[in-house]
Amino acid sequence: MNLKGVLMNAFSENKKVAFLVGGAGVAVLGFGLGYKYFIKPEKVTAVGVVSQLLIHPLKSGKALSVALAECQEFGLKYGELQDRHWLVITEDGHMVTGRQEPRLVLVSLTCEGRQVCLNGPDMEELRFPLQQPENRVIDCRVFGADIQGRYCGDEASSWLSRYLACDKTFCLVHFEPHMKPRRPVEIEPIFPQYEQVAYPDVGPVMLLSEASVRDLSTRLEKDVTVERFRPNIVISDCEAFDEDSWEAVQIGDVRMQRVMSCGRCIFTTVDPETGIINRKEPLDTLKSYRQCKPSEKHIYKTSPLFGQLYTVKKTGVFQVGDIVYKISR
């Protein structure tokens, strides 16, 4: 090849390299601009402090206040106790809650070692094994959805039937990890398709602020406590209903995503200290000032909104005293 050909060939190769380098530079620049203007970094803002963590092992049963809890995709867990993993049912498998049997709110279910402990007013404590693999699995119905539960035995059934004293037979069942869970989307289409729960009404985690409860109490003849509304996470150091705007939160190791507000029902009229239902307050008062926007009527209908339902995006551990961070972009 003559000198002219060598020079032309070198120029051609360098031109290709320059083109590739230039193209890569443009791509990097474009990505940088896109990140800056279209993919905004997260903004983390402290909005409150965890003042209580409440686990309700028995659906409609008494809350267990804990200083520290694991937050799993199915909700809060403390030792062997998982939120809403035990359920009272009728003989034909339909759920029984405080709406039908208000005195259930006075029943506590705890664990010591590998024993489950049932306690209630004027009842002797009952203990039975946590694991009873020889017991049958019962098909249950929770808000019209099919789910299973392991029968907790004849003694637990007899204990509950005596306690509730209404000439009916009740059974206690326990949700186990291998059982098929419910899908909240079948009840509330706004929930993600993949979300799963055991026996909660809808979502795995409910959050409520102390200030919101105080605001409600100022409108009532008699103060109410957070226990009446059965939240899992209670927040202090914020204004009333600030939690309505927290779309995503970080607490300790845990990250959660808000799905919807908690629409309230007649269960709020059960006094958690007496087990008596009045069927009016605080529900009537909530209806007077906590209605949804007209555009959300198809979701909440006439239910007043109080507290927020979350799904768990990152599992982990949190504790009382942890700062609550609002995540936004």
Phi, psi and omega in degrees: 000135180282174185300321181297319180294319179299315181297318180295321180295316179297319179298318180297315180295317180295327179295320178296315180299315180299321180296315181295315179297317179297319179296319179296320179298317179297319180297316179297317179298318180296319178297318180298316178295320179297317180297318183293319189258339184242330178250087185285141177292155179292144174250125183249123183230128176289127185235351181178187181225141177289120180257334177212147169238123186239127176246135177245085183302318177264125178302125184074002178275181183293144180284146173250118180273126182234154180275336184212145180211153169276139174248108180257175180298332179270005178114196186283147180221138177222108185062235179273355185267124176241143184299127177052050177250358171241147187215137172270134180228162172279175181299330180268010171095002181277141183297150174237126180234182178295347176292320179269324183231084185304330184290354174299332183294346180265358181271126176254139176238118180229176178231140172228117187064235178251025181247138172269137181242125175253131178224145177202162180304132177062024178236143173287146179297138176247135176238140176209161185296141176298315180256124177225069187299340180282344180285152183288157173262131185252137173280126185239165176234124177236112185050045176080357181259144180281139175201165181246168175202144177278123179301129184270004173111162183294326181295318178295321179297315180295319180301310181294320181295321177291317183296314183282338169045056178229031176056033175232160175258128179244153178235155175246131179234158182233130177279130180248154188304328183280351184281154180285122181281175173270160177245114182304331182300337179288340177257315180236102184302345180287342180286151177299147182301324187278349187292141182224148177217168174268261185252005175299161177304306182221286188270161181282336183220133176237134184239140181211147180261149176299322183297324178294321178292320177297319179301316178296318182299328179294343182260359184247159175289327181233134180298151173243161179246166181298331183300333180296334186256359168057045177282166172265323183236124179249133187244136174247179177061040173214170178275160179303131176066014171303326184297343178299335186255007181270094184287328176216141181226154174238126177226118184058232178276354193263137173238134183228153181241126177291138177251313183195167172284163179266111177283129188263150185230193184295342179300334179293345181270006174270124179284120183290347180266337183241339184074020180258136179256134179252347175066011180231295185254146009270010186298315181300317180294318177302320180296335183283341183215004182235040177278156180283171174293153178305327181289348181253008182301330180290342178268307190259343183055240183257007182288129176288155187255130183203105185097165185231139180261133183235153166255158184262115181268330178220116182285165179164202183238139170222170185211163175300135182100346178294145175282140176262125179250132173273132179254125178217170178239000000 
